[in-house]
């Protein structure tokens, strides 16, 4: 194993699943701008769109995650395209 290649600034970071508000804490080197207070302890906060508590593979439920409105944007563009062709 190569020496001196791994980061040394690991710290406890809270990761928040934005689809279901689940928060878990683990060690990470990720850069964050926000913080969250859990049990009177303040942690750096990193927001994720999906985690093991909301991913269909782990939950067994199909769920469409569309936080950016990508499906709506596609449908509106497609509709405009069809309207131009007269379909």
C-alpha positions in Angstrom: 0.0 0.0 0.0 1.3 3.4 -0.9 2.2 5.7 2.0 1.1 9.4 2.3 -1.7 9.3 -0.3 -4.7 9.2 2.0 -6.2 12.4 3.5 -5.5 13.1 7.2 -8.4 15.6 7.9 -11.2 13.1 8.6 -13.9 14.5 10.9 -17.5 13.6 11.8 -19.9 14.9 9.2 -23.8 14.7 9.1 -25.2 13.5 5.8 -28.9 14.4 5.2 -31.0 12.6 2.6 -33.2 15.4 1.2 -35.9 13.0 -0.1 -36.9 11.7 3.3 -35.0 13.9 5.8 -32.9 11.0 7.2 -29.6 12.1 8.8 -26.6 9.9 9.5 -23.2 10.8 10.8 -19.9 9.3 9.6 -16.3 10.3 9.2 -15.5 12.2 6.0 -13.2 14.8 4.4 -16.0 16.4 2.3 -16.1 20.2 2.2 -19.3 21.7 3.6 -20.7 25.2 4.0 -23.7 24.4 6.3 -23.9 22.9 9.8 -26.6 21.0 11.7 -27.1 20.6 15.4 -27.9 17.0 16.6 -28.1 16.2 20.3 -26.6 19.6 21.2 -23.5 18.9 19.0 -22.9 20.9 15.8 -21.8 18.9 12.8 -20.8 20.0 9.2 -23.8 19.2 7.0 -23.7 17.6 3.5 -27.0 17.2 1.6 -27.5 14.1 -0.6 -30.4 13.5 -3.0 -30.6 9.7 -2.2 -29.3 7.3 0.4 -29.8 3.7 1.4 -33.0 4.8 3.2 -34.6 6.1 0.0 -33.0 4.2 -2.8 -35.3 1.7 -4.5 -32.7 -1.1 -4.4 -32.7 -1.0 -0.6 -36.3 -0.1 0.0 -37.9 -2.4 -2.6 -40.2 0.4 -3.7 -40.0 2.2 -7.0 -39.8 6.0 -6.4 -39.2 8.7 -8.9 -36.6 11.2 -7.5 -36.9 14.4 -9.5 -35.5 17.2 -7.3 -34.5 19.4 -10.2 -37.7 19.1 -12.2 -35.9 17.4 -15.1 -38.9 15.4 -16.2 -41.2 18.5 -16.3 -38.6 20.4 -18.3 -38.3 17.5 -20.8 -42.0 17.3 -21.2 -42.5 21.0 -21.7 -39.7 21.0 -24.4 -41.2 18.0 -26.1 -44.7 19.5 -26.1 -43.3 22.7 -27.7 -41.6 20.5 -30.3 -44.8 18.7 -31.1 -46.8 21.9 -31.3 -44.3 23.3 -33.9 -44.8 20.2 -36.1 -48.5 20.4 -35.9 -49.0 17.0 -34.3 
